[in-house]
Amino acid sequence: MAKAVKMADIAEMMNVSVVTVSKALSGQKGVSEEVREKIIKLANEMGYRQPSALKLAKNRKSYNIGVLVSDRFLDKYKSFYWEMYQEVAQKALQKDCFTMLEVLEADDEKALILPKLLQEEKVDGMIVIGLLNEDYLEMLSNIVKTPLLYLDFYDKRHKCDAIITDNYYGMYKLTSYLFDMGHTQIAYVGTLLCTGSITDRYFGYAKALLEHGQKTREDWIVGDRDPVTGRSDLGFELKLPEEMPTAFVCNCDLCASQLIKKLEEKGYRVPEDISVVGFDNYLYPGLCNVEITTYEVDMKEMARKSINNLVRKISGEYYKKGITIVEGHLVPKNSVKRKE
């Protein structure tokens, strides 16, 4: 039988005192958030269970968790957010919780209709996946008493608990990679201010340009969706700039696939003539004939943190409030060619 892991074992591995470990695991003050997270992560990895853990496990409640997604994010393809919902549902089951999905129709969002799951009080907490309009978020903030958590976006006007990917540095790394591959003329594809992630990724792109002595050009900021509806599949046409760059940085892989299609229609080859990078490392099979260099979002970790934080919020336990950023990693593929 394996030896039980003790606080002293964790303290030795972390090179801290047992008191520090005890404070971190019990949610007491006197420990920085960074150290607390490292201790909790190590404790979980080592299989540590507090003396009362078995008793708590027996008494642990099962919660119903609602998941709200706008219909504009669930288009004709199997979307990134559908995949994210599935990860959330799986992580919820591991916590003995159940999820119920509600798709928010555009008319209901505009009319500020409260989700039925909240109206009928069917859930103990709710995760909202993907940015909703400001008035709807205002309503949720002012009216809803049910514990909420936002996934893959944050509410810029209100204090909120949110889990997001590393949009800023992820796009900074992608753009820097293009510079490393010899490109200096780089455009950005994404409708600014349409979502927080698109805008944050733009600033990561702009930081890389600035560090390499390049200026952002207005004609090289290419819209990828309607700024009002947020949709790219209903009558919106992506327009290439008159003076072409040697590389494009796209705010997501779907956007990158649409750009590649447009480039090919105009007679350009990717990556022989123009290099393209995306973001998310998620694309429905068959949408693009080029494997897109991208930044992979750690969807599983985002889902895990979302469920963990929401369950703790519902039960009144300690959790890290505010915005939590989950790091991803660069994934080089075939859409970038070194510029000689």
N, C-alpha and C positions, 0 to 999 in steps of 0.2 A: 504494500500500500504506500502511495507517495506521501512524503512528509509534508505536513501542512505549512504553507508559507506564512511567515510571521512579519510583523512590522519591521523588526530588526533586519530581516533579510532585504526588505525594500530599502531601508535606510542605508545599508551597506552598499547596495548597488548604485544608489543615487548620491552617495557620499554626503548625506545629511543626517541630522539627529532623528531618533525615533519620535521625539516630540513634534518635529516638523512634519513627519509622515502622518502622525496621528491627527494633527490640525488639518492637513491637506485632505485626508480621507473623510473627516467629519464635518468639513465645511467651515471650520473656525477661521477667525482672522489671524493675521500674523504670517501669512504665506502669500507670496506673489502669485498672480494668476498663471504665469508661465510655469513656475515650479509646481504649482498645484496640478496643472494639466499633465505635466511630465510624470508626477508621482502616481496620479490616477491611472494613466495609460500603462505605466510599468506594472502597477498592482494588478490590473486586468490581465496583462500579458503573462504574469507569473501565476495567475490563478488564485490571488489572495481573496479570502473571504473573511469579513469581520465576524467576530464571535456570534453576533446575533443574526448573521446572514441567512442561516438555515431557517430560523424562525420567521424572518422577514419574508423569505421566499414562500413559505407556506401561507402567509397572510397577504401576499402581494395581490393587489386588485388588478382586474383586467379592465382596460379602458377602451371605449369606442372613439376612434380618431377620424374626424372628417378630413377630406382632402379636396380643396377647391382649385379648379383649373379653368381658365378662360377658354372658350371654344376656339378662339383664334390661334391658340397654341396646339390644337389637336386637328390639324388639317388632313388632307387626303393621304398623307404619308404617315407611317408609324413615327411619331414625333419624339424628339428628345425628352419632352416633358411626360409623355406616356411611359417611356422607359424609366424616368425618374420616379414616377408614381409607383411603378412596379417594385422598384428598389425600396421605397418607403413602406409599401405594404409588406414586403418580406421582412424588413427590419422590425416592423410592428409585431408581426407574428412571433418573432424571437423574444419579444417582451410580453407575450401573452395578450397582445392587444389586437384589435380588429379595425380595419380601415373601411371607410365608405367614401366613394368618389362622387363628387357633384361637379358637373360641367356648367360653368356660368355662361349663359347666352349673352350676346352683345347687347340686346335690348334690355335685359334685366340689369346688366352692369350700368348702362346709361340711365335707367330709371331708378337706380339705387335700391333694387329689390334684394332683401336679405336672403342669403342661401337657405333653402328649405331645411337643410340639416340643422341650422341654427334656429330657424323659426320654430321647428317642431321639437327642439331640444333633444335631438337624437345622439349628440356627441358630447364627450367630456372635454375635448380640445380639437383644434383645427389647424391644419397646415395649408397655407396658401402657396401654390406653386406658380411662379411667373407673375410679373408686374401687372397690377390692375390700375385703372385710372385713378387720379388723385382724389376725386370726389368719393369714389367707392371706398378707398382706403381711409378717408376722413370719417365716413360713416362707420366702418368697422372699428376704428379707434375710439369713437365717441359712444357707440351704442352697445357693442358686443362685450359681454362680461366673461364669456367662455375663453379660456386660455388660447391664445393665437401664436403661431410662429410662421414667419415668411421664409420660403425656400427659393434660392437663386435670385433674390432681389431684396431690397430694403426700402422702408418707407422714409423718405428724406425729410418729411415734415413732422414725424412723431417718433417718440421713443419706441423702439420695437425690438423684438427678438428675431434674429434672422441668421440664416446660414447661406453664405455665398462662396463662390469659387474665387480664386485669386485673379480677378479680371485684369487689374492694372499691371501687375508684374508678369502675368502670363503673356499678355500682348507685348509687353516690353521685351520679353525673352524672344518671342517670335520675330519681332521686327529687328532685334539685334542679330538674330540668326541670319536674316537676309543681308544685313550689312557684312557679316562674316563671310557670306557667300559672294561678296563683291558688288552687291546692289546698293545704289545711292539714290536712285529715283524710285521712290516707293509711295504708292497711293493707299488710302484707307477706304474700305467699303463698309458703310453702315450709316443709317439715318440717325444723326446725333440727336440726343435728348428724347428719342423714342422709348428707350429703356435705360435704366441705370447702368446695366452691364455694357451696352453698346458704347455709352459715353465714357465709362471707366476704361474700357479697352482702347478707346481713341486716345486717352491721355497717356496710356502706356506706350502706344505707338509714337505719340508726340515727344515723350521723354527720350526714346531711342533716337529719334531724328535730331533732337537738340544736342544730345551727347556726341553725335557724329557730324556736327556742323551743318546740318540741313534744316531748312525752314519748312513748316507746314504750308501747303498751297491749297487755297480754297477750291480750285478746280480739280484737285486730287482727293477731295472728300466726296465720295460717291454714295448717294442714297441707295438703300437696298429694299426699302419698304415704304408704304404710305405713312406719312407722319401722323395722320389722324386716326386711321383704322389700325395701324400697326401690321397690316397684312402685305405680303409680297406676291400673293397668288390670285388676286382679284383685280385685274386690269392694270397692275403696276408694271412698268417697264424699266429695267435697269439700263442706264445710259452710260456709255463709255466716254471718258474725257477726250477732247479734241487732240491734245498732245498726250501721247501715251507714256506711262512710266515703264520701267523694266520689271516691276513687281507690284503685286497687290496684296495688302493685308486685309483679310475679311473677318467680320465680327463673329462668324460662325461657319461651320462646314457646309450647311445648306446654302448659305449665301455664296460661299466659294464655289459650290457646284453650279449655281445659277450663273455666276460670273464666267466660269470656264465654258459653259454652253454658249454664252454670248460672245466670248472671245473666239471660239471655234467658228461661230456663224460669220464672224468678220474676217476669217482667214488666218487668225493667230493660232500658234501651237503652244501648248503648255506641257512641259516647261521650256521647250526649245527657244521660243520667242519671248515668252513672258512667264515669270514665276508667280505662283499663287500660294498663300497659306490661309488656313482657316482657324477655327477654334471649336473645342468641345470633344473632338475625336468621336463624333457620332454622325452617321449619315446612312439613310435608308439604302439598302443594296439596290444597285441599278440606276441610281440617279446621276452618277458621274463615272466616266471611263478612265479617270486619272486618280490615283491614290494621293490624297491631299495631306501635305505636311500640316501639322496641327498642334494644339495644346490640349492634352487630355484632361478633362474635368474628372475629379475623383468622385463620381456619382455615388458609389457605395458608402464612402465616408461621410458625404454630405447627408445622405439618407440616415445613416447611423446617428450622427450628431443631432439631426432634427428630431428623431424619435426619442432619443435619450433626454434631450433638453425639454421637449414637450411633456413627456411622462413625469419628469421631475417637477416641472412647473405645475402640472395638474395636482400632483401629490404633495406639493409644498416643500419638496426637498431642495437642497442647494443645487444650482446649475449656473453656468456662465451666462449672464444676461447680456443683452445687446447684440452686436454683430459679430459673428464668428466666421473667419476666413479659412477656407480649406484649400491647401496648395495642390496643384496638379503638376504635370510635367510635359516637356516638349517631346513630340513624336515625329521625327523626320521621315518623310515618305518620298514620293516620286514627283511632286509638283514644283520642286525648286531645282534650278540648274545654276551652277556657279557661273558668274559673269566674268569673263576674261577681260 
